[in-house]
Amino acid sequence: MIELYTAPTSNGRRATIALEECGLPYRAHVVTLGGVKPEGLLRINPLGDIPAMHDPGGPGGKPIGLSQSMAILLYAADKAGRFMPADRTARAQTMQWLMYAATDIGPTSNTVFYLENQVPDRVDSTIKFFHDRLVNFLTHLNRRLGQVEYLVGELSVADLALYPSFLIRKPLAEAHGLQHLLRWAAALAARPAIARGVKAAG
């Protein structure tokens, strides 16, 4: 049984969604952000950041501990043999869109959150810069999803990586009329495993 430490954030939901969609048995430990870090979490990730997982039945039957939501997502997909196309071209495109979620959408969305809620001095022009940058990224996704059902045609790790970040920014997509992106998100929301994954993160 995989032990997963998670929380109701985009990163935490990404891990639970991955495990649910891949059909891997796990036990979720929901961590209170800003609270005392569980010892089990600290053994896996001394920084105490979520998500973090321990799989006693890792590669070769040996235990493995992992942190970072994208690493957990890829681990789950590899273990289950799902959500990564066999075709090498489609596989390369999947990695492209996965990295788009990991390096463009996620960090920019997080930056907007920190600037709006946590930095000591609020600078409106800086917030607007990153807000506009995020809208541009989402608009690019909207164009892509006007051409395909999922990011690489079939459901893949790229979609599972992006969806938790989208959940936080859904009002932004609605405000800018990004209908293809909203259609894609509605299709994912209708999947029972994704609904269970969102709920499991708390």
N, C-alpha and C positions, 0 to 999 in steps of 0.2 A: 504494500500500500504506500503510495507516494504521500509524503507529508508536505503540505504547501502552506507557507505563511503569506498572507495577502491582505489587502485592504480595498475599500471602494474608490480606487483611483484608476486612471486609464491603464497604468502598468499592472496593477493588481488584477483588474478585470481581464487583461490580455492573457495572463497565466491561467486563470480559471476557465476562460473560454477555450483556450487551447486544449486543456486537459479534458474538458467536457466533449468538445467536438472530436477529439481523437479517441474517446472512449476509454481513457486510462483511469483506473480506480485511484482515488486520492481522498485525503482528508484535509479540509480547509481550516486553517487557524486564522481567524480574522484579527488583525493587529490594530490596536488603537493608535492612530498617528499622534505623535507627541507624548505618548504614554511610556510605560516601562516596556522595554524590549524583552520578549520571551527568550529564555536561554536557548531553546531549539533554533530560533532565528539567528541568534548571535553565533552559534556554532557553524552555521552555514555561511553567513555573511557578517563578519565582525562589525561592519558599519551599521548593521541593524536595518538596512533598507529592504523594503519589500518590492517585488515578490522574491521569495527564495524557496527552493524545494529540495527535499531529500528523497531520493529513490533508492530503496535498498536493493532493488533488482535492476541495476544499471547495466551498462555494456559488459558483456562477459559474465553477467550475474554478480558483478561487484557493485557496492554502493557508490552513489554519486550525489554530490551536492551542487546545486547551481543557483545563481542569482541572475538578475537581468531578465526582464520579461521577454525580450526577443530571443535570448538564448533558450529560455524555457519553451517558448513556442516552437522553435526549430527542433529542439530535443524531442518534444512530444510528437511532432509530425514525423520525425525520423523513426522514432520507436514504433509508432502506429503504422508507418508506411502510407501516410495519407497527406493530401494537400500540397504535394510537391510534384509537378508534372514530370513524367519520365522523359518526354521529348526535350532535348538539350536546349533548343531555342526557347521553348516555353519556360524551361527552368531558369534560363538566364534572364528572361523578362520578369519572371516571378521575383527573382532576387533584386532586380531593378526597382520594382514597385515596393517590395519589402523595405529596401533601403530608403525609398522616398518617405515611407511612413516613419522610419526610424530616425532619419537625419534631417528631414525638412518639416514634416507636419508636427511630429511629437515635440521636438525642441522649441519650435516657434510657438506652439500652443502653450507649452509650459512657461516660456518667457513672458507671454502676455499675462498669464495668471500671476506670476511673481511680480511683474511690474504693477499690476492693478491691485494686488492684495498684500504683498509682503515687503517690498523694498521700502526703506525709510522715507525717501523723498520721491514723490510722484511727479514724473515729468511727462506731461501730456503729449508732447511731440514725439517722445520716444515710444510711448504706448501706441500712438497712431502709426508709427513706422512699422512696428512688429504686427500690429493688427492688420494693416494693409498687406503686409507680406503673407500673413496667414490666409487672408482672403484670396490672394493671387494663387497660392498653393491649392486651395480648395477648388478654385475655378478651373485650374488645370485638371484636377481629378474629375470634375464635372464633365469636362470635354471628353476625357478618356471614357467615362462611363456612359456617354452618349453613343459610343461606338461598340461597346461590349457589355455583356451582362455583369461580369465580374472583371477584376482588374486585368487578368490574363485570359479571359474567356471563361475558364472554369474556376470554381471556388478554390482558393489557394491560401497559403500562409500569408500572402500579401494582404488579402482581404481581412483575415483574422487579426493581423497586426494593426491595420488601419482603423477598424471599427471602434475599439475603445476610445481612441482619440476623437473620432467623430462624435461619439455620444456627448462629450463635453461641449463640442462646438456646433451641435445641431441647430441651435437658435441662429447662429451666424449663417449657416447654409440656407435656412428658411428665409432670413432677412434679405439674402442676395439672390433668392430664386434659383438655387442650384438643384433643379428638379431631377436630373439624372443621378446626382449624388444621393438625394433623398430617396429615390426609387431603390437604389442599391442598398441603402441602409435599412429600408423597410423590409426588403427581402431577407436580409441577415437577421433582423429583429424577430422575424417569423419562425426562425429555426429554433426548435425546442432546446437544443444543446447550448446555443448562444444565450437564450433566455435564462437557462439554469446557471450558466457561467457568470452572467452579470449578477444574478441574485446571490450566488455563492461567495462573491467578494465582499458582501455586506452592504 
